[in-house]
Amino acid sequence: MSDRVLYGYWRSSAAYRVRIALALKSLAYDGKAIDIRTGAQNGVGFKLLNPQGLVPYLIDGEAGLNQSLAIIEYLDEVYPEPRLLPDEPLARARVRAAALAIACDIHPINNLRVLKYLKEPLGHAQEEIDAWAQHWIETGFAALEEIAEGSKGPYLFGDSVTLADICLVPQMYNARRVRADLTHFPRLVVIDKALNALPEVRAARPEAQPDADV
Ligand SMILES: N[C@@H](CCC(=O)N[C@@H](CS)C(=O)NCC(=O)O)C(=O)O
C-alpha cells in the first residue's frame, strides 16, 4: 500500500488533472473512488477530509491537500522533475493564466452541482443545460485558441507539457461529452491529440480508471 492516496472519480476533470500530473512525475498512488453521481462527496466520511465536498483530494505522506491546481503546484515543488511550471516568472504567470482560464472560468460553471442546480430547483430542460455548458466552453476556448496559435511547439506553451496542458486535456474531454462545437478550435484539437499520444496522459484518461463504468 502506498502512502499516497488520490480520492477522485473517473469522470472528474479536476481529478483527471491530478492523475496526469502524478503520471508525468512517475509518482505511484492508490486510487479511492468517490462516486459523485450518488453524492458520496457529501458523505460525512469524505467531508472530514475535504469540507468542500469536491474531488480530488490527495494524501501525500503526512499532507492532505484539496484543489487540483494547489495539489499540482505542491507536487511540482516537492517532486520537481519534470517541471510543470517554468522557472522564469513571466513564463510561469502565462502558464498559470491559461490554466486558470480553464480551471476558474470554464470548469466551475459546468460542474456537476451547478448543472444539477440548473435542472432542480431552477427547472431548466436538459437541452438548455447542454446549451449552457457548450456556450461557456466555446467562449473560454476562443481565448485559449489564440494562445495555442502562438505556441511554437506541440503543446500550449512550446515543447514542454505544462500545467496549462494538464488543464486542457480534461476540458477537451468534457467538451466532447457535452457535444461542444470544436470546429473553431483546430489548434486546441491538435494539441490535445499530441498530449493524448503521451503514455502518461493516456494512463490518466477516464476510461482507463478502475471505477470507470463504460
Ligand atoms: N476547483 C476544484 C474543483 C473540484 C470539483 O469541482 N470537483 C468536481 C468534479 S470535477 C466535484 O467533486 N463535483 C461534485 C459535485 O459537483 O457535487 C479543483 O480544481 O479541485
The ligand as a MOL file (V3000), in Angstrom:
LIG
                    3D

  0  0  0     0  0            999 V3000
M  V30 BEGIN CTAB
M  V30 COUNTS 20 19 0 0 0
M  V30 BEGIN ATOM
M  V30 1 N -11.6680 23.8270 -8.1450 0
M  V30 2 C -11.7560 22.4570 -7.7350 0
M  V30 3 C -12.9460 21.8360 -8.4190 0
M  V30 4 C -13.2510 20.4810 -7.8660 0
M  V30 5 C -14.5560 19.9760 -8.4620 0
M  V30 6 O -15.3770 20.7740 -8.9110 0
M  V30 7 N -14.7280 18.6620 -8.4740 0
M  V30 8 C -15.9430 18.1030 -9.0210 0
M  V30 9 C -15.6330 17.0070 -10.0070 0
M  V30 10 S -14.7490 17.6350 -11.4070 0
M  V30 11 C -16.7900 17.5380 -7.9090 0
M  V30 12 O -16.2890 16.9820 -6.9630 0
M  V30 13 N -18.0940 17.6990 -8.0530 0
M  V30 14 C -19.0320 17.2200 -7.0870 0
M  V30 15 C -20.3100 17.9710 -7.1810 0
M  V30 16 O -20.4710 18.7720 -8.0940 0
M  V30 17 O -21.1410 17.7340 -6.3000 0
M  V30 18 C -10.4730 21.7180 -8.0990 0
M  V30 19 O -9.8230 22.1340 -9.0650 0
M  V30 20 O -10.1100 20.7540 -7.4280 0
M  V30 END ATOM
M  V30 BEGIN BOND
M  V30 1 1 1 2
M  V30 2 1 2 3
M  V30 3 1 2 18
M  V30 4 1 3 4
M  V30 5 1 4 5
M  V30 6 2 5 6
M  V30 7 1 5 7
M  V30 8 1 7 8
M  V30 9 1 8 9
M  V30 10 1 8 11
M  V30 11 1 9 10
M  V30 12 2 11 12
M  V30 13 1 11 13
M  V30 14 1 13 14
M  V30 15 1 14 15
M  V30 16 2 15 16
M  V30 17 1 15 17
M  V30 18 2 18 19
M  V30 19 1 18 20
M  V30 END BOND
M  V30 END CTAB
M  END
